[in-house]
């Protein structure tokens, strides 16, 4: 208790928190005590705190983690207490879980005691897919000052997969838009807007800027245990006038270190700016992004010889820099990860598709009479792949470090190329659906992919992927890269006419053959298992009537 009193009295950041010490002695004793133990009573799993100050007092409930209580942290401006847990995390003031749905993103409510700001909510950039780390604001459908209700669409967010509508969770008024239309590369959790409950409070947020603590919350989460405190991990502060809690000094080093925020270091590297020539204006001389911008605005250029040679060479070549979309960034990183971490091997077979073509012609005649969608060769391939996965379930699996997860549902992803990049929408329970239903869903999902309007449920949850470059582009044979965490992908080539021996010694006939290549994760699918799957797939293709049984 004496340690807690000493810390609060000597910290400028917590100078207004004496009431917290007087009213919540039990909470502080538990969190500052070296022998504090996690609660084993479910009735104590929620700790209740009341804040007092110039703003309205309220109560905020936060979950108590089953970890050491030294993870208690005090907000810089909002005087709020946030707890860290291992199963759910705060991202930019928003709780999110593994479903990554926008409707589950909860805004964080603040009650400021150190300023004249009224109660408000900070809305962070949501995580709308498992691979999303940043997003773009396509456009705002609400303006500042508009009233919003639960379920109304606030804005459209461009994720790494598609453009998704972001809905409002609570009733109130949109007081401030922090990141406007067309803003790009917004980190997940970064504050994009402010909402208030009372309309008269809107004007008070005209010049509002998110605090440095909120910017820090937008950083990607690493392991469950926090890394040792380092000065270079401090984000650029939004308000220099806000006092900071003294941080432990970094251990002395033999060389002179230059302290800069990660954003400043990245910008300096991109612009070839030497950090040693810049004087930092941040806390304790920290170099922040504004310092780099000022340096570039002053007209000072790096004069190293390699840079001049590079500029001359580039100017002589002549080129065009094409902006990289979010979907292409994520596709590139995932495919690189796949080739680096998954031991690929490839199996190729030729399948005779004469019977398949005849069956397709008959089925399309029936479809024309009934008004149904035409069935393509790719639809038949998807159906055959799904039935082969049901017959050889070892290929319908994924690798984890501790076990192999074998799926009970057969959900086939179909690769679709668009102007925005490569999409892989999923056909769920493909083995249980008829060819007409598969053809209808593939057509609908392909159109949504081309319009960049796929929802997370349209591409998540696949267990196997089919990529066809034969029909659309005439590619004879290729090897596809596995889409993690799946363990297999089928590359389908084009069909070609070949001369094959007939029944007699000097008889020959024509037949159409299609080459397919199965890419396998050797950690999950052994060579014999992959060959067994291809045998089953070939059987369905060469005897397509068996798919109808």
Buried (B, 14 or more C-beta within 10 A) or exposed (E): EEEBEEBBEEBEBBEBBEBBBEBBEEBBBBBBBEEBEEBEEEEEEEBEBEBBBEBEEEEBEBBBBEBEBEBBBBBBBBBBBBBBBEEEBBBBBBBBEEEBBBEBBBBBBBBBBBBEBBBBBBBBBBBBBEBBBBBBBBEBBBEBEBEBEEEBBBBBBBBBBBBBBBBBBBEBBBBBBBBEEEBEEBBBBBBBBBBBBEEEBBEBBEEBEBBBBBBBBBBEEEEEEEEEEEBBBBBBBBEEEBBBEEEEEEEEEEEEEBBBBBBBBEBBEEEEBEBEEBEBBBBEEBBBBBBBEEBBEEEEEEEEEEEEEEEEEEEEEEEEEEEEBBBBBBBEEBBEEBEEEBEBBEBBBBBBBBBBBEBBEEBBEEBEEEEBBEBBBBBBBBBBBBBBBBBBBBBBBBBEEEEBBBBEBBBBBBBBBBEBBBBBBBBBEBBEBEBBBBBBBBBEBBEBBBEBBBBBEBBBEBBBBBBBBBBEEEBEBBEBBBBBBBBBBBBBBBBBEEEEEEEEEEEEEEEBBBBBBBBBBBBBBEEEBBBBBBEBBBBBBBEBEEBEE
